[in-house]
Structure formats: structure tokens, C-alpha cells
């Protein structure tokens, strides 16, 4: 079981976190499939 108990309501006009697409240039990870 996971229990999330926030202490503050999320502020949509000034978010404290940002989400990037998984293939964003800002994420330094090679998503290519490697066989072998």
C-alpha cells in the first residue's frame, strides 16, 4: 500500500516540479535498443 499525505495544495500557477518528455535532450540517456 502507498499512502500520500501532502501538506500543501498543488499550486498550478507556480509549480514546484516540471516534467519532461522521456526523449528530451535535457535527459542524458540513450534510449536506443542494444542487442547482444
PDB file of N, H, CA, C and O in Angstrom:
ATOM      1  N   UNK A   1       0.845  -1.168   0.000  1.00  0.00           N
ATOM      2  CA  UNK A   1       0.000   0.000   0.000  1.00  0.00           C
ATOM      3  C   UNK A   1       0.897   1.240   0.000  1.00  0.00           C
ATOM      4  O   UNK A   1       1.941   1.272   0.652  1.00  0.00           O
ATOM      5  N   UNK A   2       0.472   2.237  -0.732  1.00  0.00           N
ATOM      6  H   UNK A   2      -0.376   2.211  -1.262  1.00  0.00           H
ATOM      7  CA  UNK A   2       1.168   3.524  -0.783  1.00  0.00           C
ATOM      8  C   UNK A   2       0.219   4.581  -0.252  1.00  0.00           C
ATOM      9  O   UNK A   2      -0.941   4.655  -0.657  1.00  0.00           O
ATOM     10  N   UNK A   3       0.723   5.387   0.650  1.00  0.00           N
ATOM     11  H   UNK A   3       1.666   5.327   0.978  1.00  0.00           H
ATOM     12  CA  UNK A   3      -0.094   6.440   1.245  1.00  0.00           C
ATOM     13  C   UNK A   3       0.590   7.777   1.009  1.00  0.00           C
ATOM     14  O   UNK A   3       1.736   7.972   1.415  1.00  0.00           O
ATOM     15  N   UNK A   4      -0.102   8.690   0.362  1.00  0.00           N
ATOM     16  H   UNK A   4      -1.033   8.532   0.033  1.00  0.00           H
ATOM     17  CA  UNK A   4       0.435  10.012   0.062  1.00  0.00           C
ATOM     18  C   UNK A   4      -0.314  11.028   0.918  1.00  0.00           C
ATOM     19  O   UNK A   4      -1.536  11.147   0.830  1.00  0.00           O
ATOM     20  N   UNK A   5       0.437  11.765   1.755  1.00  0.00           N
ATOM     21  H   UNK A   5       1.430  11.668   1.826  1.00  0.00           H
ATOM     22  CA  UNK A   5      -0.186  12.738   2.648  1.00  0.00           C
ATOM     23  C   UNK A   5       0.471  14.101   2.414  1.00  0.00           C
ATOM     24  O   UNK A   5       1.408  14.464   3.125  1.00  0.00           O
ATOM     25  N   UNK A   6      -0.016  14.862   1.414  1.00  0.00           N
ATOM     26  H   UNK A   6      -0.776  14.566   0.836  1.00  0.00           H
ATOM     27  CA  UNK A   6       0.576  16.169   1.156  1.00  0.00           C
ATOM     28  C   UNK A   6       0.237  17.166   2.259  1.00  0.00           C
ATOM     29  O   UNK A   6      -0.809  17.079   2.902  1.00  0.00           O
ATOM     30  N   UNK A   7       1.138  18.100   2.459  1.00  0.00           N
ATOM     31  H   UNK A   7       1.988  18.171   1.937  1.00  0.00           H
ATOM     32  CA  UNK A   7       0.920  19.132   3.476  1.00  0.00           C
ATOM     33  C   UNK A   7       0.432  20.440   2.866  1.00  0.00           C
ATOM     34  O   UNK A   7      -0.053  21.323   3.574  1.00  0.00           O
ATOM     35  N   UNK A   8       0.567  20.558   1.518  1.00  0.00           N
ATOM     36  H   UNK A   8       0.961  19.841   0.943  1.00  0.00           H
ATOM     37  CA  UNK A   8       0.117  21.767   0.837  1.00  0.00           C
ATOM     38  C   UNK A   8      -0.615  21.388  -0.446  1.00  0.00           C
ATOM     39  O   UNK A   8      -0.332  20.349  -1.042  1.00  0.00           O
ATOM     40  N   UNK A   9      -1.544  22.220  -0.864  1.00  0.00           N
ATOM     41  H   UNK A   9      -1.773  23.064  -0.379  1.00  0.00           H
ATOM     42  CA  UNK A   9      -2.254  22.026  -2.119  1.00  0.00           C
ATOM     43  C   UNK A   9      -1.325  22.418  -3.266  1.00  0.00           C
ATOM     44  O   UNK A   9      -0.585  23.396  -3.161  1.00  0.00           O
ATOM     45  N   UNK A  10      -1.362  21.660  -4.355  1.00  0.00           N
ATOM     46  H   UNK A  10      -1.964  20.866  -4.441  1.00  0.00           H
ATOM     47  CA  UNK A  10      -0.514  21.957  -5.502  1.00  0.00           C
ATOM     48  C   UNK A  10      -0.895  23.294  -6.118  1.00  0.00           C
ATOM     49  O   UNK A  10      -2.073  23.570  -6.342  1.00  0.00           O
ATOM     50  N   UNK A  11       0.105  24.119  -6.389  1.00  0.00           N
ATOM     51  H   UNK A  11       1.062  23.894  -6.207  1.00  0.00           H
ATOM     52  CA  UNK A  11      -0.096  25.442  -6.973  1.00  0.00           C
ATOM     53  C   UNK A  11       0.170  25.347  -8.481  1.00  0.00           C
ATOM     54  O   UNK A  11       1.327  25.327  -8.901  1.00  0.00           O
ATOM     55  N   UNK A  12      -0.883  25.289  -9.294  1.00  0.00           N
ATOM     56  H   UNK A  12      -1.823  25.305  -8.953  1.00  0.00           H
ATOM     57  CA  UNK A  12      -0.739  25.133 -10.736  1.00  0.00           C
ATOM     58  C   UNK A  12      -0.116  26.351 -11.405  1.00  0.00           C
ATOM     59  O   UNK A  12       0.519  26.208 -12.451  1.00  0.00           O
ATOM     60  N   UNK A  13      -0.272  27.521 -10.849  1.00  0.00           N
ATOM     61  H   UNK A  13      -0.787  27.637 -10.000  1.00  0.00           H
ATOM     62  CA  UNK A  13       0.301  28.719 -11.471  1.00  0.00           C
ATOM     63  C   UNK A  13       1.798  28.844 -11.206  1.00  0.00           C
ATOM     64  O   UNK A  13       2.504  29.487 -11.983  1.00  0.00           O
ATOM     65  N   UNK A  14       2.294  28.251 -10.135  1.00  0.00           N
ATOM     66  H   UNK A  14       1.722  27.729  -9.503  1.00  0.00           H
ATOM     67  CA  UNK A  14       3.726  28.247  -9.816  1.00  0.00           C
ATOM     68  C   UNK A  14       4.137  26.851  -9.350  1.00  0.00           C
ATOM     69  O   UNK A  14       4.361  26.638  -8.158  1.00  0.00           O
ATOM     70  N   UNK A  15       4.236  25.896 -10.282  1.00  0.00           N
ATOM     71  H   UNK A  15       4.054  26.069 -11.250  1.00  0.00           H
ATOM     72  CA  UNK A  15       4.557  24.524  -9.883  1.00  0.00           C
ATOM     73  C   UNK A  15       5.977  24.415  -9.327  1.00  0.00           C
ATOM     74  O   UNK A  15       6.869  25.165  -9.725  1.00  0.00           O
ATOM     75  N   UNK A  16       6.175  23.481  -8.412  1.00  0.00           N
ATOM     76  H   UNK A  16       5.452  22.872  -8.088  1.00  0.00           H
ATOM     77  CA  UNK A  16       7.496  23.267  -7.825  1.00  0.00           C
ATOM     78  C   UNK A  16       8.219  22.098  -8.484  1.00  0.00           C
ATOM     79  O   UNK A  16       9.314  21.731  -8.060  1.00  0.00           O
ATOM     80  N   UNK A  17       7.615  21.507  -9.521  1.00  0.00           N
ATOM     81  H   UNK A  17       6.725  21.806  -9.866  1.00  0.00           H
ATOM     82  CA  UNK A  17       8.271  20.455 -10.282  1.00  0.00           C
ATOM     83  C   UNK A  17       7.818  20.549 -11.729  1.00  0.00           C
ATOM     84  O   UNK A  17       6.727  21.036 -12.026  1.00  0.00           O
ATOM     85  N   UNK A  18       8.672  20.074 -12.620  1.00  0.00           N
ATOM     86  H   UNK A  18       9.558  19.678 -12.379  1.00  0.00           H
ATOM     87  CA  UNK A  18       8.381  20.119 -14.040  1.00  0.00           C
ATOM     88  C   UNK A  18       8.644  18.745 -14.628  1.00  0.00           C
ATOM     89  O   UNK A  18       9.571  18.055 -14.201  1.00  0.00           O
ATOM     90  N   UNK A  19       7.849  18.344 -15.591  1.00  0.00           N
ATOM     91  H   UNK A  19       7.096  18.904 -15.938  1.00  0.00           H
ATOM     92  CA  UNK A  19       8.017  17.047 -16.236  1.00  0.00           C
ATOM     93  C   UNK A  19       8.492  17.261 -17.670  1.00  0.00           C
ATOM     94  O   UNK A  19       8.018  18.146 -18.383  1.00  0.00           O
ATOM     95  N   UNK A  20       9.443  16.420 -18.064  1.00  0.00           N
ATOM     96  H   UNK A  20       9.828  15.701 -17.485  1.00  0.00           H
ATOM     97  CA  UNK A  20       9.978  16.463 -19.415  1.00  0.00           C
ATOM     98  C   UNK A  20       9.567  15.198 -20.158  1.00  0.00           C
ATOM     99  O   UNK A  20       9.324  14.168 -19.529  1.00  0.00           O
ATOM    100  N   UNK A  21       9.485  15.256 -21.484  1.00  0.00           N
ATOM    101  H   UNK A  21       9.682  16.093 -21.995  1.00  0.00           H
ATOM    102  CA  UNK A  21       9.254  14.030 -22.239  1.00  0.00           C
ATOM    103  C   UNK A  21      10.437  13.081 -22.036  1.00  0.00           C
ATOM    104  O   UNK A  21      11.564  13.528 -21.818  1.00  0.00           O
ATOM    105  N   UNK A  22      10.180  11.776 -22.108  1.00  0.00           N
ATOM    106  H   UNK A  22       9.265  11.414 -22.286  1.00  0.00           H
ATOM    107  CA  UNK A  22      11.239  10.800 -21.845  1.00  0.00           C
ATOM    108  C   UNK A  22      12.407  10.935 -22.815  1.00  0.00           C
ATOM    109  O   UNK A  22      13.531  10.573 -22.466  1.00  0.00           O
ATOM    110  N   UNK A  23      12.175  11.442 -24.013  1.00  0.00           N
ATOM    111  H   UNK A  23      11.263  11.736 -24.296  1.00  0.00           H
ATOM    112  CA  UNK A  23      13.240  11.554 -25.010  1.00  0.00           C
ATOM    113  C   UNK A  23      13.772  12.980 -25.143  1.00  0.00           C
ATOM    114  O   UNK A  23      14.300  13.346 -26.193  1.00  0.00           O
ATOM    115  N   UNK A  24      13.640  13.773 -24.111  1.00  0.00           N
ATOM    116  H   UNK A  24      13.211  13.476 -23.258  1.00  0.00           H
ATOM    117  CA  UNK A  24      14.108  15.158 -24.132  1.00  0.00           C
ATOM    118  C   UNK A  24      15.636  15.216 -24.210  1.00  0.00           C
ATOM    119  O   UNK A  24      16.329  14.363 -23.655  1.00  0.00           O
ATOM    120  N   UNK A  25      16.141  16.216 -24.895  1.00  0.00           N
ATOM    121  H   UNK A  25      15.579  16.909 -25.346  1.00  0.00           H
ATOM    122  CA  UNK A  25      17.593  16.430 -24.980  1.00  0.00           C
ATOM    123  C   UNK A  25      18.198  16.727 -23.607  1.00  0.00           C
ATOM    124  O   UNK A  25      19.395  16.525 -23.403  1.00  0.00           O
ATOM    125  N   UNK A  26      17.390  17.199 -22.677  1.00  0.00           N
ATOM    126  H   UNK A  26      16.418  17.363 -22.843  1.00  0.00           H
ATOM    127  CA  UNK A  26      17.886  17.546 -21.343  1.00  0.00           C
ATOM    128  C   UNK A  26      18.156  16.320 -20.480  1.00  0.00           C
ATOM    129  O   UNK A  26      18.829  16.419 -19.453  1.00  0.00           O
ATOM    130  N   UNK A  27      17.632  15.155 -20.894  1.00  0.00           N
ATOM    131  H   UNK A  27      17.085  15.075 -21.727  1.00  0.00           H
ATOM    132  CA  UNK A  27      17.874  13.915 -20.163  1.00  0.00           C
ATOM    133  C   UNK A  27      18.985  13.170 -20.884  1.00  0.00           C
ATOM    134  O   UNK A  27      18.810  12.733 -22.021  1.00  0.00           O
ATOM    135  N   UNK A  28      20.117  13.028 -20.228  1.00  0.00           N
ATOM    136  H   UNK A  28      20.259  13.383 -19.304  1.00  0.00           H
ATOM    137  CA  UNK A  28      21.286  12.408 -20.838  1.00  0.00           C
ATOM    138  C   UNK A  28      21.198  10.883 -20.708  1.00  0.00           C
ATOM    139  O   UNK A  28      21.834  10.279 -19.843  1.00  0.00           O
ATOM    140  N   UNK A  29      20.382  10.269 -21.600  1.00  0.00           N
ATOM    141  H   UNK A  29      19.866  10.759 -22.302  1.00  0.00           H
ATOM    142  CA  UNK A  29      20.230   8.822 -21.596  1.00  0.00           C
ATOM    143  C   UNK A  29      19.993   8.358 -23.018  1.00  0.00           C
ATOM    144  O   UNK A  29      19.235   8.981 -23.761  1.00  0.00           O
ATOM    145  N   UNK A  30      20.640   7.262 -23.400  1.00  0.00           N
ATOM    146  H   UNK A  30      21.256   6.756 -22.796  1.00  0.00           H
ATOM    147  CA  UNK A  30      20.494   6.706 -24.736  1.00  0.00           C
ATOM    148  C   UNK A  30      19.371   5.673 -24.729  1.00  0.00           C
ATOM    149  O   UNK A  30      19.532   4.598 -24.151  1.00  0.00           O
ATOM    150  N   UNK A  31      18.247   5.975 -25.356  1.00  0.00           N
ATOM    151  H   UNK A  31      18.116   6.848 -25.826  1.00  0.00           H
ATOM    152  CA  UNK A  31      17.072   5.106 -25.352  1.00  0.00           C
ATOM    153  C   UNK A  31      17.107   4.060 -26.460  1.00  0.00           C
ATOM    154  O   UNK A  31      16.170   3.270 -26.576  1.00  0.00           O
ATOM    155  N   UNK A  32      18.153   4.031 -27.275  1.00  0.00           N
ATOM    156  H   UNK A  32      18.914   4.673 -27.181  1.00  0.00           H
ATOM    157  CA  UNK A  32      18.233   3.049 -28.360  1.00  0.00           C
ATOM    158  C   UNK A  32      18.324   1.634 -27.802  1.00  0.00           C
ATOM    159  O   UNK A  32      18.947   1.398 -26.767  1.00  0.00           O
ATOM    160  N   UNK A  33      17.688   0.691 -28.509  1.00  0.00           N
ATOM    161  H   UNK A  33      17.182   0.882 -29.350  1.00  0.00           H
ATOM    162  CA  UNK A  33      17.734  -0.722 -28.110  1.00  0.00           C
ATOM    163  C   UNK A  33      19.094  -1.292 -28.497  1.00  0.00           C
ATOM    164  O   UNK A  33      19.565  -1.088 -29.616  1.00  0.00           O
ATOM    165  N   UNK A  34      19.717  -2.002 -27.571  1.00  0.00           N
ATOM    166  H   UNK A  34      19.334  -2.167 -26.662  1.00  0.00           H
ATOM    167  CA  UNK A  34      21.015  -2.621 -27.821  1.00  0.00           C
ATOM    168  C   UNK A  34      20.847  -4.133 -27.718  1.00  0.00           C
ATOM    169  O   UNK A  34      20.470  -4.650 -26.666  1.00  0.00           O
ATOM    170  N   UNK A  35      21.123  -4.827 -28.792  1.00  0.00           N
ATOM    171  H   UNK A  35      21.430  -4.407 -29.646  1.00  0.00           H
ATOM    172  CA  UNK A  35      21.013  -6.281 -28.811  1.00  0.00           C
ATOM    173  C   UNK A  35      22.395  -6.896 -28.602  1.00  0.00           C
ATOM    174  O   UNK A  35      23.392  -6.395 -29.120  1.00  0.00           O
ATOM    175  N   UNK A  36      22.440  -7.955 -27.861  1.00  0.00           N
ATOM    176  H   UNK A  36      21.629  -8.362 -27.440  1.00  0.00           H
ATOM    177  CA  UNK A  36      23.702  -8.679 -27.764  1.00  0.00           C
ATOM    178  C   UNK A  36      24.187  -8.782 -26.420  1.00  0.00           C
ATOM    179  O   UNK A  36      25.245  -9.369 -26.189  1.00  0.00           O
TER     180      UNK A  36
END
